[in-house]
Amino acid sequence: MGQIGTGLHEPKAITEVALTDAEADLEVRGQVHRAAVWRELQAHRVDIEACCRDLLGRDLSGGGQAKIAFVIGKGGEATNLHVSELDDASGSPHPDARPALAACIGKAAAAWAFPPPTAGLATVAYRIGFAPAP
């Protein structure tokens, strides 16, 4: 005989994520073309969405917002990626979930190729919002 679940404690599987971002929320410091950085980030939205989907399934089921920061190295590689802010949909901070999101995005970012800065390094801060897709 099969079991009948109450559904009260069963986590809902998140299959799609609504990711919101805007070029206006992209901060770039250093000698690199801001528009090219934006295009590269947009080309890898699927990576970021996958990491946010994992987070929605575990820690922030109602969604939230994050600020991702990293350095573009001399060869165009993304390094020193970290999540400097992570809040749930109500604005409450979730510092304990930041390392997991940073690790997931950092792993994906290892394959991203930004234009190399014309001199030195460049720093990037990228704010995103995420929620379960309706």
PyMOL commands that set and color helices and strands:
alter all, ss='L'
color gray80, all
select helices_A, chain A and resi 23-25+34-43+45-58+95-109
alter helices_A, ss='H'
color red, helices_A
select strands_A, chain A and resi 17-20+26-29+64-72+78-88+122-132
alter strands_A, ss='S'
color yellow, strands_A
deselect
rebuild
show_as cartoon
